[in-house]
């Protein structure tokens, strides 16, 4: 039987806003601070976050931009950092124009990598704007030939981890946030360190927490090495329309729900 009195969970994990109140042991923030956080129930006027998943909003970001950081941003940051990228290394980002992929491109560039961005041919100009060194169109180019022998592969889409393993040279890394990674025996045979990154707090086998990733992104943003493109905004009351747009189109950038209409002026 259905319990019609039971409230449905509030969706959403990405949030940016103003601190209203803190728990009794919280000393790092104060009321009025502008912050970005990974929360539970972001589609609301108020949300509660764990203190270790909250950082001050980057000074140069609008609240709309900051709200696009937590989930996709954390995943992209963690993927790039777990790959132990060194300056001058070649790094292939599979699904480079997506929410997490675009972050991975920017973080890899900030680490000094030569980035091969793999995406649809229609995404070439967008990825050029992210300063990718090479662009490979999966619908037109021979990806395996163009990305062969990279030091690291960052797989940001479902179903491509197996292909990504084939791009990475022995001694390299394959980090995947989608669809896991190939089996241990395959990775060992290829001489590649495979690291899956999960979606929850501390999930997966990486060593970087969500809070550490948010702090790292904020620092890169303040240096001008990371940005968030907001493609379209909707008022909170039109959340269903926002989700439908995300479901039915191949969106570049972030779709954002705006709770406070004055947020641009804060």
LINFENQUI-V209332 format. One line per field, one symbol per residue. phi: phi as a letter, one per 30 degrees, with the letter a starting at -180 (. if undefined). A space follows every 50 residues. Layout:
phi=???
This chain:
phi=.ccddddddddjbcabacdcabddcdbdbbejddbbacbcjddadbbcbd ddbbbddeddcddddddddedddddddddddddhdceidcbccdidcded dddedddddddjdcccccadedceddddddiddbbbcddbcddeddcdid daccccbdicdddeeddddeicbbcbcbiibededdddddicdcbdcdcd didicdccdddddddddddddddicbbbccdacbdedceddddddddcbc dciccbccdcdcddcd
